[in-house]
Amino acid sequence: MTVKNVEKLEKSRVAVTVEVGAEEFEAAVAKAYAKARNKLSIPGFRPGKAPRKMIEKLYGAGVFYSDAVDIALPEAYTQAIGQSGLDVVGYPEIEIVDDKIDENGFTFKATVAVYPEVKLGEYKGLTAEKEEIKVSADDVKERLNEMAERNARLVSVDRKAKKGDIAVIDFEGFDNGEAFEGGKGENYELELGSGSFVPGFEDQVIGMKAGEEKDLDITFPEDYHKDLAGKKVVFHVKAKEIKCKELPKLDDDFAKDVSEYDTLKELKDSIKREITEQREQSAKYAVENELMEKVAANIECDIPDALIDEQCARFLEEFKQRLQSQGIPYDQYCKMTNMDEAKFLEEGKEPATRQVRMDLAVNAIIKEEKLEATDEEVEKQYNDLAEKYSMDVNELKKYLDAMSVRTQIIRDKAISVVVDSAKIEKKKAPKKEAEGEAAEGEEKPAKKTAAKKSAKKEEEKAE
């Protein structure tokens, strides 16, 4: 194998011309013969026993050339890329030069994208805004209510179903009197108002009592899957039981039941600290993202399409994994949302381009600043992660390779170079429109409705 020429093209692509010599090609032809001879039937010879010369005499000297090219070319390409020191991206486009293949070998040209050269712009001394973190009494109360919802118990009620209730129903759908596939369910627990059923279904179940049966007239949306899109159908529904959520009282006993704390006040203080930490972390990430987007916008480089296509493919694979973790088959999701893979990849090009520019910027900073990660830093990161996820560090190492940990540490260092040199300005948190949203310790608006005063008294009693 001989690299004859390396030509730089636009969009960070190169054309590499490679010659496969007679000796290498003869070895590939021999392999092609050994692979194909059992499939060839030659009069006077048992299958697989016909000499190569006899086969070439019958079928032509070049009978094995096509297969030999397929055998020789990938290895020659890999060697040529390594010898040329190219950092390639994606798969090459291959063409045989002059369509000439004979016993002396052949020459091919591989056109492939390469990792682009990046010229860093300004990346130190940038400015960004960081939101002021405030946690109000209403924020804490909202989190408490969420905890109460999670710990609510369902009780049967003898009344008409209301929004927020759970209706236990049997149902079956009919299209022109014929039951249709996927339209039947038994003992289904439907939360009314959740929007989990086709529009109009839950609204018509509201008002039903246990034991009542009813026909619901439903029109499927136009963007529903094609078998039922836009169709008018009838669902026969039987309400078997109506349940409502019974929320626990927010008091010291509740705090003991749902947490490690003995009093509601201690639980509230803990929630406030937790929300503050979460918002501080979110604000930190927002600052990092704002700064790195500026760095990415400042770089100069010719990004090959292959890099963006690869990032789009990664986005798609990550999306499939998220669906799988939620128990949603990808094919079913595409059918429900009228989305196909080509459309997903096309819509992903813009965010993929932003991500690629960000990655290029980070890698350029790593190179410029000569950033590295020591073995001690890698080991510390392993220990920190093991503690965070309550895992044995040796067990963690089985699932997370050292190279990935090292790479992340170096990337974090690159981001720190940008953040640590930046000027961070305070950005006031957006004002909330509703009354009663002031932070704990702040003066609240003087005007309050009787309902709000009553709610405040109940909260003070609970404390």
Secondary structure, 3 states (H helix, E strand, C coil): CEEEEEEEECCCEEEEEEEECHHHHHHHHHHHHHHHHHHCCCCCCCCCCCCHHHHHHHHCCCCCHHHHHHHHHHHHHHHHHHHHCCCEEEEEEEEEEEEEEECCEEEEEEEEEECCCCECCCCCCCEEEEECCCCEHHHHHHHHHHHHHHCCEEEECCCCCCCCCEEEEEEEEEECCEEEEEEEEEEEEEECCCCCCCCCHHHHHCCCCCCCEEEEEEECCCCCCCCCCCCEEEEEEEEEEEEEEECCCCCHHHHHHHCCCCCHHHHHHHHHHHHHHHHHHHHHHHHHHHHHHHHHHHCECCCCHHHHHHHHHHHHHHHHHHHHHCCCCHHHHHHHHCCCHHHHHHHCHHHHHHHHHHHHHHHHHHHHHCCCCCHHHHHHHHHHHHHHCCCCHHHHHHHCCHHHHHHHHHHHHHHHHHHHHCEEEEECCCCCCCCCCCECCCCCCCCCCHHHHHHHHHHHHHC
